[in-house]
Amino acid sequence: MGIARCLWCCALRQTSAIVSHGQMRIPVTRHFIKSFQPFRLGLGKRWLSSTSWIPPDGSDTGVMIYNSACKVKVPLKTVHPGLLTWYSCGPTVYDSAHIGHALCYVKFDIIRRILSRMFDLNVVMVVGVTDIDDKIIKRARELNVKPKEITELYEQEFFGDMDRLRVLRPSLAPRVTEHVPHIISFTQEIFDRKLAYLASDGSVYFDTKAYGRYGKMSPLDESLDMRDAGIKKSLRDFALWKRAKPGEVYWDSPWGRGRPGWHIECSAMACHILGTRLDLHSGGSDLLFPHHENEEAQCCAYHGSHQWCNYWIHCGHLHTKGTEKMSKSLYNTISVEALLEQHSVNAFRLFCLLSHYRNNVEYTPASMAQAKAHLRSIRSFLHDAYAYINGQLKCAPLSEAALKQKLVETRFKVKKSLADDFDTIRALDAVLDLVNLGNKELRTKSQSTSLARSAGTMVSICSYIHYLMEDVFGIHFPGVSDAANLSLESGGRLSRVMNSVVSLRQQVRSFALLQDEASSQQVLTPEEKKVKRKERVPLLQACDNLRTELLKTGLQLKDHHGSTSWSVAEESVISGIDQTKEDTEC
């Protein structure tokens, strides 16, 4: 980490220098950083690459991003101004997606939204779908069906799950089977450059020693050089084209019948669609090596370049029991469907905001409870704020200057945090601070009969929170303003009907609680008041039942001190209210 920082600092200064780190000498120029000798990282491991990450020329986005290729945060620059090309490793469609996958795709979805909606970038995102693979072939044999029947089923299910989680659809989602001619051509070019060879088993392997710059993304184990590589020249060599075994699906190629290797698929599709230079590549942290190492090597070999992708980002894993990674091989997975039976989409997406995308995160009842608590806080504030805006909630005059200043500070802190490697934790903290101040103002009881209100200030705050939470983070908080959409379906009468319902219910509650005007004029002993309140308990129960029934239709009532407000609930519940989903959802 220290060495990487030194490399980057020298590059930023754009000066020639020689920096010594033990046995390592690093000459630095303005355009690239080149190490003459491999340096050691841990026992038996070293970088074998002769060229490290090259800071790209381009348009500065104002974002600092942690680049896995150099292990440090660097300025994000795009090849073309205002345009960011992004390739993400997609699903291998042989089984259902679990919430470990969902965590990764939701976090990248949030980053995509941040780049496009906070930093005005046109993001062109390609997600590759692996629909031919050893696991797919094995599953098809087990079920005695064609591989295509497996892949079509699980691809449709995957994108259906992502839709439910509000993950934006990619710009393109190419399938490997539809790009085999491009993969063959890609392999042929590497073969013609003498950087690949045909082995005795009929498969084509990438020649890492001939390439000479393998090991760019991750330190390698030197002891591999001393082991028998079998049919390969080196244990590090990997298959570009795999000879088909009897009974396997195959395509004809210059090297005989076979199918693409795993790593070549993403390289060929990404280059075919996005061109010779890629801004950003993403995937789970387990893909950094060997998959992404191999992708970079293949693409550099194909294009004859020193750097294909400028920035690599990797998402941490979801753990279920301390350090236990969620994995199908460990039989500890939870499907997306099972997740959404227990928790809302909002709760899971906010859960994803509570940890940095690079860190591993533990999925526990406590961590989900924390996400739901934050949702309740924001949801409650928005409900009360809209009630105040619509004159349904009375409170003391707001401190407009303090609220406006807090809104300005919040906007600044949020953008600054998101520009710093997409730090959603600090951004959310800033929003919650704004919510806490707003709640404090709205809950201050008025000591006078003043009708003064600061609706404009509260509208500004609600508007910003809605924009940030919904457009940028993908968390939906319907408010009173959403009633207009429903009004169109009911002849424009919904608002008037609900206002009448709220008014009538409030009158009944006031009568049951002896708070109506007639009761206040009566002089009753404490015992008489107790008797009357007991007689009127059924009226209070009827008011509570009305609130529950309205909630099932998607309309929420909330009682305040001396008044009642209504809003559109987050989810319309046809029958029953799931208390584990924060009553109305949150």
C-alpha positions in Angstrom: 0.0 0.0 0.0 2.8 2.4 0.9 4.7 1.6 -2.4 1.5 2.2 -4.4 1.0 5.6 -2.7 4.6 6.6 -3.5 4.1 5.7 -7.2 1.0 7.7 -7.4 2.4 10.7 -5.6 5.3 10.8 -8.0 3.0 10.6 -11.0 0.9 13.5 -9.7 4.0 15.7 -9.4 4.8 14.8 -13.0 8.5 15.0 -12.4 11.4 12.6 -13.1 12.6 10.9 -9.9 14.3 7.8 -8.6 12.8 6.5 -5.3 14.4 3.7 -3.5 12.4 1.1 -1.5 14.9 -1.5 -0.4 15.7 -3.5 -3.6 13.2 -1.6 -5.6 14.1 1.4 -7.9 11.2 3.4 -9.5 11.9 5.8 -12.3 8.8 8.0 -12.7 7.8 10.1 -15.8 4.8 12.2 -16.5 3.1 9.5 -18.6 3.8 6.2 -16.9 5.4 4.4 -14.0 7.7 1.5 -14.8 9.5 -0.8 -12.4 12.8 -2.4 -13.5 12.8 -5.2 -10.9 10.0 -7.2 -9.5 9.4 -6.4 -5.8 8.2 -8.7 -3.1 4.9 -8.6 -1.3 4.8 -11.1 1.5 6.4 -14.5 1.5 6.9 -16.0 -1.9 4.8 -13.4 -3.7 5.8 -10.6 -6.1 4.6 -8.4 -8.9 5.8 -9.9 -12.2 4.4 -7.0 -14.3 6.9 -4.6 -15.9 4.3 -1.9 -16.1 2.0 -0.7 -13.4 -1.2 1.4 -13.7 -0.9 4.4 -16.0 -2.8 7.5 -14.9 -5.0 8.2 -17.9 -5.5 11.5 -19.8 -9.1 12.5 -20.0 -11.9 14.6 -18.6 -11.9 14.9 -14.8 -15.2 14.0 -13.2 -14.6 15.5 -9.8 -14.7 12.0 -8.2 -11.9 10.2 -6.4 -12.1 6.4 -6.8 -10.2 3.5 -5.3 -8.6 1.7 -8.2 -7.9 -1.9 -7.5 -5.1 -1.8 -10.2 -3.0 0.5 -8.0 -4.6 0.0 -4.6 -5.1 3.7 -3.9 -7.7 6.4 -4.5 -7.1 8.4 -7.7 -9.0 11.0 -9.7 -11.6 9.4 -12.0 -11.1 10.7 -15.6 -13.1 9.5 -18.6 -11.8 9.0 -22.1 -14.6 11.2 -23.5 -16.0 14.2 -21.7 -19.3 13.5 -20.0 -19.3 9.8 -21.1 -18.3 6.9 -18.9 -18.1 3.4 -20.3 -18.5 0.6 -17.8 -18.4 -3.2 -18.1 -19.6 -5.3 -15.2 -19.3 -9.1 -14.9 -22.8 -10.4 -14.9 -24.5 -13.7 -13.8 -23.6 -17.2 -14.8 -27.2 -18.3 -15.3 -27.3 -21.9 -13.9 -29.1 -21.2 -10.7 -31.1 -18.6 -8.8 -29.4 -15.4 -7.6 -28.9 -15.0 -3.8 -28.6 -11.9 -1.7 -24.8 -12.0 -1.9 -25.2 -11.3 -5.6 -28.0 -8.8 -4.9 -25.7 -6.8 -2.5 -23.1 -6.4 -5.2 -25.5 -5.4 -8.0 -27.4 -3.0 -5.7 -24.2 -1.3 -4.6 -23.0 -0.9 -8.2 -26.5 0.4 -9.1 -26.1 3.1 -6.4 -22.7 4.0 -7.8 -24.1 4.2 -11.3 -26.9 6.5 -10.1 -24.4 8.7 -8.2 -22.2 9.1 -11.3 -25.2 9.9 -13.6 -27.4 11.9 -11.3 -24.9 13.6 -9.0 -22.0 14.1 -11.4 -23.9 14.4 -14.7 -22.2 11.5 -16.5 -23.8 9.6 -19.3 -23.0 6.1 -18.1 -23.1 3.3 -20.7 -23.1 0.1 -18.7 -22.7 -3.3 -20.2 -23.4 -6.4 -18.1 -22.2 -9.7 -19.6 -24.4 -12.8 -19.2 -22.5 -16.1 -19.1 -24.8 -18.7 -20.7 -22.3 -21.4 -21.5 -20.1 -22.7 -18.7 -19.1 -26.0 -16.9 -21.7 -25.4 -14.2 -24.4 -24.9 -16.8 -23.4 -28.0 -18.7 -23.4 -30.0 -15.4 -26.8 -28.7 -14.4 -28.3 -29.5 -17.8 -27.0 -33.1 -17.6 -28.5 -33.5 -14.1 -31.9 -32.4 -15.3 -31.6 -34.1 -18.7 -32.4 -30.9 -20.6 -30.6 -28.6 -23.1 -28.4 -26.0 -21.6 -30.4 -23.2 -23.2 -33.5 -24.3 -21.2 -31.5 -23.7 -18.0 -30.0 -20.4 -19.1 -33.2 -18.8 -20.4 -35.0 -19.7 -17.2 -32.4 -18.3 -14.8 -31.5 -15.2 -16.9 -35.2 -14.2 -16.9 -35.3 -14.8 -13.1 -32.1 -12.9 -12.5 -33.3 -9.7 -14.3 -36.7 -10.1 -12.7 -35.0 -10.1 -9.2 -33.0 -7.1 -10.2 -36.1 -5.2 -11.3 -37.7 -5.9 -8.0 -34.7 -4.5 -6.2 -34.9 -1.4 -8.4 -31.5 -2.1 -10.1 -31.5 -0.1 -13.3 -31.3 -2.3 -16.4 -27.9 -2.2 -18.1 -27.5 -0.4 -21.4 -26.7 -3.8 -23.0 -26.7 -7.3 -21.6 -24.8 -9.5 -24.2 -24.9 -13.2 -23.9 -21.8 -15.3 -24.5 -23.5 -17.7 -26.9 -24.4 -14.8 -29.2 -20.8 -13.5 -29.4 -18.9 -16.8 -30.1 -17.7 -15.5 -33.6 -16.2 -12.4 -31.9 -14.6 -14.6 -29.2 -13.0 -16.8 -31.9 -11.7 -13.8 -33.7 -10.4 -12.3 -30.5 -8.6 -15.5 -29.7 -7.2 -15.8 -33.2 -5.6 -12.3 -32.9 -3.9 -13.2 -29.7 -2.8 -16.5 -31.2 -1.4 -14.7 -34.3 0.6 -12.4 -32.0 2.3 -15.5 -30.6 0.8 -14.9 -27.2 -1.3 -18.1 -27.2 -0.6 -21.7 -28.1 -2.4 -24.9 -28.9 -1.9 -27.5 -26.2 -1.9 -31.3 -26.7 -5.5 -31.5 -25.3 -6.8 -29.4 -28.3 -7.4 -26.3 -26.2 -5.8 -22.9 -26.7 -4.0 -21.3 -23.8 -2.8 -17.8 -23.1 1.0 -17.7 -22.8 1.7 -15.6 -19.7 5.5 -15.8 -20.0 5.4 -14.7 -23.7 3.1 -11.8 -22.7 5.6 -10.7 -20.0 3.4 -8.4 -18.1 1.2 -10.8 -16.2 0.6 -10.0 -12.5 -0.6 -6.4 -12.9 -3.7 -6.8 -10.7 -2.5 -9.0 -7.9 0.8 -10.4 -6.4 1.7 -13.8 -7.6 3.2 -16.9 -6.0 6.7 -17.5 -7.3 6.6 -21.1 -6.3 4.3 -21.8 -9.3 7.4 -21.5 -11.5 8.9 -24.5 -9.9 5.9 -26.8 -10.3 5.0 -29.2 -13.2 2.5 -27.4 -15.5 1.4 -30.6 -17.3 0.2 -29.8 -20.8 0.6 -26.1 -20.2 3.8 -24.1 -20.4 3.1 -22.6 -17.1 0.6 -23.1 -14.3 -0.4 -19.5 -14.8 -1.5 -20.0 -18.4 -5.3 -20.1 -18.8 -7.7 -21.4 -21.5 -8.9 -19.1 -24.2 -10.6 -21.9 -26.1 -11.6 -25.2 -24.6 -11.8 -28.4 -26.6 -15.3 -29.8 -26.4 -15.7 -33.1 -24.6 -18.0 -35.8 -26.0 -21.7 -34.8 -25.5 -20.9 -31.1 -24.8 -22.3 -28.2 -26.7 -19.6 -26.9 -29.2 -18.8 -24.4 -31.9 -16.4 -25.0 -34.9 -13.2 -23.0 -34.7 -9.7 -23.0 -36.4 -8.6 -25.3 -33.5 -11.5 -27.7 -33.7 -14.8 -28.0 -32.0 -15.0 -26.3 -28.6 -16.3 -23.4 -26.6 -14.9 -20.2 -25.1 -12.9 -20.2 -21.9 -14.4 -18.3 -19.0 -12.1 -15.2 -19.0 -12.1 -14.5 -22.8 -15.9 -14.1 -22.8 -15.9 -10.8 -20.9 -12.9 -9.4 -22.8 -14.3 -10.1 -26.3 -17.8 -8.8 -25.5 -16.5 -5.7 -23.7 -14.1 -4.8 -26.5 -16.6 -5.5 -29.2 -19.2 -3.2 -27.7 -17.2 -0.6 -25.9 -14.0 -0.3 -28.0 -10.3 -0.4 -27.4 -10.3 1.7 -24.1 -12.6 1.1 -21.2 -13.2 3.6 -18.4 -14.5 1.4 -15.6 -14.8 -2.4 -14.9 -16.5 -3.9 -11.8 -17.2 -7.2 -10.1 -17.0 -9.0 -6.8 -13.7 -8.9 -4.9 -13.3 -12.6 -5.6 -13.0 -11.8 -9.3 -9.9 -9.6 -9.0 -7.7 -12.7 -9.5 -7.6 -14.6 -11.7 -10.6 -13.4 -13.7 -9.9 -9.7 -14.0 -6.1 -10.2 -14.1 -6.7 -12.4 -17.1 -9.2 -10.0 -18.7 -6.6 -7.2 -18.6 -3.9 -9.4 -20.0 -6.0 -10.7 -22.8 -7.2 -7.2 -23.9 -3.7 -5.7 -23.7 -2.4 -8.6 -25.8 -5.2 -8.2 -28.3 -4.9 -4.4 -28.7 -1.1 -4.3 -28.3 -1.5 -1.8 -25.5 -0.1 -1.4 -22.0 -3.5 -0.6 -20.4 -7.0 -1.6 -21.5 -9.2 -0.6 -18.5 -8.4 2.6 -16.6 -10.3 1.8 -13.4 -11.2 -1.4 -11.6 -13.6 -1.4 -8.6 -14.6 -4.5 -6.6 -17.4 -5.1 -4.2 -17.0 -6.8 -0.8 -18.7 -10.0 0.1 -21.9 -10.6 2.1 -21.3 -12.7 5.2 -23.8 -14.5 7.3 -21.9 -15.8 10.3 -18.9 -13.6 11.1 -16.3 -14.4 8.5 -18.4 -17.0 6.6 -19.0 -15.7 3.0 -22.4 -16.3 1.5 -21.8 -18.9 -1.2 -23.8 -21.7 -2.9 -20.9 -24.1 -2.1 -21.4 -23.5 1.6 -25.2 -23.9 1.4 -25.8 -20.7 3.3 -27.5 -18.7 0.7 -30.8 -16.7 0.9 -32.7 -16.1 -2.3 -33.9 -12.7 -3.3 -37.5 -14.0 -3.1 -36.9 -15.1 0.5 -35.3 -11.8 1.3 -38.3 -9.9 0.1 -40.7 -12.1 2.0 -39.1 -10.8 5.2 -37.9 -7.3 4.3 -38.8 -4.5 1.9 -36.8 -3.4 -1.0 -36.2 -0.1 0.8 -34.8 -1.8 3.8 -32.3 -3.9 1.8 -31.2 -0.9 -0.3 -30.7 1.2 2.8 -28.8 -1.8 4.4 -26.5 -1.6 1.3 -25.9 2.2 2.0 -24.7 1.5 5.6 -21.4 -0.1 4.5 -18.8 1.0 2.0 -19.0 -0.9 -1.2 -15.4 -2.2 -0.9 -15.9 -3.7 2.6 -17.4 -7.1 3.5 -20.7 -6.8 5.3 -22.5 -9.0 7.7 -26.2 -9.8 7.1 -27.8 -10.2 10.5 -31.2 -9.3 12.1 -29.4 -6.5 14.0 -28.0 -4.9 10.8 -31.4 -5.1 9.0 -33.1 -3.6 12.2 -30.7 -0.7 12.0 -31.6 -0.1 8.3 -35.3 -0.2 9.2 -34.8 2.2 12.1 -33.2 4.8 9.7 -36.1 4.3 7.3 -38.7 4.9 10.0 -36.9 8.1 11.0 -36.9 9.4 7.4 -40.4 8.2 6.6 -41.8 9.7 9.8 -40.2 13.1 9.1 -41.5 13.2 5.5 -45.0 12.3 6.7 -44.9 15.1 9.4 -43.3 17.6 7.0 -46.0 17.0 4.4 -48.6 17.3 7.1 -47.1 20.7 8.1 -46.9 21.8 4.5 -50.6 21.0 4.0 -51.7 22.7 7.2 -52.6 19.4 9.0 -49.8 19.7 11.6 -49.6 22.7 13.9 -46.3 23.7 15.6 -44.3 26.7 16.8 -42.9 28.9 14.0 -39.9 27.2 12.4 -36.4 28.5 12.6 -36.1 29.1 8.9 -32.5 30.4 8.9 -31.2 27.4 10.8 -33.1 24.9 8.5 -31.9 26.6 5.3 -28.3 26.7 6.5 -28.6 23.0 7.5 -29.9 22.2 4.0 -27.0 24.0 2.4 -24.5 22.1 4.6 -26.2 18.8 4.0 -26.1 19.2 0.2 -22.4 20.1 0.4 -21.5 17.2 2.8 -23.5 14.6 0.7 -21.8 15.5 -2.6 -18.4 15.7 -1.0 -18.9 12.3 0.6 -20.1 10.7 -2.6 -17.2 12.2 -4.5 -14.8 10.5 -2.1 -15.1 6.9 -3.5 -18.9 6.9 -3.1 -18.9 7.1 0.7 -22.7 6.5 1.2 -22.2 6.1 5.0 -21.2 9.7 5.6 -23.7 10.9 3.0 -26.5 9.1 4.9 -25.3 10.5 8.2 -25.6 14.0 6.8 -29.2 13.4 5.7 -30.1 11.9 9.1 -28.7 15.1 10.8 -31.0 17.2 8.6 -33.9 14.9 9.4 -33.2 15.2 13.2 -33.2 19.0 13.0 -36.4 19.0 11.0 -38.1 16.7 13.5 -37.0 18.9 16.4 -38.6 21.9 14.7 -41.8 20.2 13.8 -42.3 18.8 17.3 -42.0 22.1 19.1 -45.4 23.0 20.4 -46.7 26.4 19.7 -47.3 28.7 22.7 -49.6 31.0 20.7 -52.4 30.9 18.2 -50.2 32.3 15.4 -51.0 30.9 12.0 -47.5 31.7 10.6 -46.0 28.8 8.7 -42.7 28.3 6.7 -44.0 25.8 4.1 -41.5 26.9 1.5 -38.5 26.0 3.6 -40.0 22.6 4.5 -40.8 22.0 0.8 -37.1 22.6 -0.1 -36.0 20.1 2.4 -38.5 17.4 1.4 -37.7 18.0 -2.3 -34.0 17.4 -1.7 -34.5 14.3 0.5 -36.9 12.8 -2.1 -34.4 13.5 -4.9 -31.4 12.0 -3.1 -33.2 9.0 -1.6 -35.3 8.1 -4.7 -33.3 9.2 -7.7 -29.8 8.6 -6.4 -30.2 5.8 -3.8 -33.3 4.1 -5.3 -35.3 4.3 -2.0 -39.0 5.3 -2.5 -40.8 7.5 0.0 -44.2 8.4 -1.3 -45.7 11.5 0.3 -48.9 13.4 0.4 -48.0 14.9 -3.0 -48.4 11.4 -4.5 -52.1 11.5 -3.8 -52.4 13.6 -7.0 -51.5 10.5 -9.0 -54.3 8.5 -7.4 -56.7 11.5 -7.7 -56.6 11.2 -11.5 -57.9 7.7 -11.2 -60.8 8.7 -9.0 -62.1 11.9 -10.7 -59.9 14.2 -8.7 -61.9 13.6 -5.5 -59.5 11.5 -3.5 -58.0 14.5 -1.6 -61.4 15.9 -0.7 -62.7 12.5 0.4 -59.6 11.8 2.6 -59.7 15.3 4.1 -63.4 14.7 5.0 -62.6 11.2 6.5 -59.7 12.7 8.6 -62.0 15.5 9.8 -64.8 13.2 10.8 -62.4 10.7 12.5 -60.8 13.6 14.4 -64.2 14.8 15.6 -65.1 11.3 16.8 -61.7 10.9 18.6 -62.0 14.3 20.3 -65.5 13.3 21.5 -64.3 9.9 22.8 -61.4 11.6 24.6 -63.6 14.4 26.0 -61.6 16.9 24.1 -64.4 18.3 21.9 -65.9 21.7 22.5 -69.1 20.4 24.3 -67.2 18.3 26.7 -64.8 21.1 27.6 -67.7 23.2 28.6 -69.0 20.6 31.0 -67.9 20.5 34.6 -67.2 16.9 35.5 -65.7 15.2 38.5 -62.7 12.9 37.8 -64.9 9.9 38.4 -67.5 11.1 35.9 -64.8 11.7 33.3 -63.5 8.2 33.9 -67.0 6.7 33.3 -67.6 8.7 30.2 -64.2 7.7 28.7 -64.9 4.1 29.4 -68.3 4.4 27.7 -66.6 5.9 24.6 -63.8 3.3 24.2 -65.6 1.6 21.3 -65.5 4.8 19.4 -61.7 5.0 19.8 -61.5 1.3 18.7 -63.6 2.2 15.6 -61.1 5.0 14.8 -58.2 2.6 15.1 -59.9 0.0 12.9 -60.5 2.7 10.3 -56.8 3.6 10.3 -55.9 -0.1 9.8 -58.4 -0.6 7.0 -57.2 2.5 5.2 -53.6 1.3 5.5 -54.5 -1.9 3.7 -55.5 0.2 0.8 -52.2 2.1 0.8 -53.4 5.2 2.7 -51.8 6.1 6.0 -53.3 8.1 8.9 -51.0 9.6 11.6 -52.3 11.1 14.8 -50.4 14.2 16.3 -51.1 16.3 19.3 -54.5 17.7 18.5 -54.6 16.8 14.8 -54.4 14.0 12.3 -52.6 13.9 8.9 -52.8 11.5 6.0 -50.4 10.4 3.2 -49.9 7.7 0.7 -48.4 4.6 2.4 -45.2 3.2 1.0 -46.8 -0.1 0.0 -50.4 -1.0 -0.6 -51.2 -4.1 1.5 -54.1 -6.0 0.1 -54.7 -8.1 3.2 -53.0 -8.0 6.6 -50.3 -5.7 7.9 -46.8 -7.3 8.3 -45.5 -5.7 11.5 -42.0 -6.9 10.7 -42.0 -4.5 7.8 -42.2 -1.5 10.0 -46.0 -1.3 10.1 -46.5 0.8 6.9 -43.3 -0.1 5.5 -40.4 1.5 6.4 
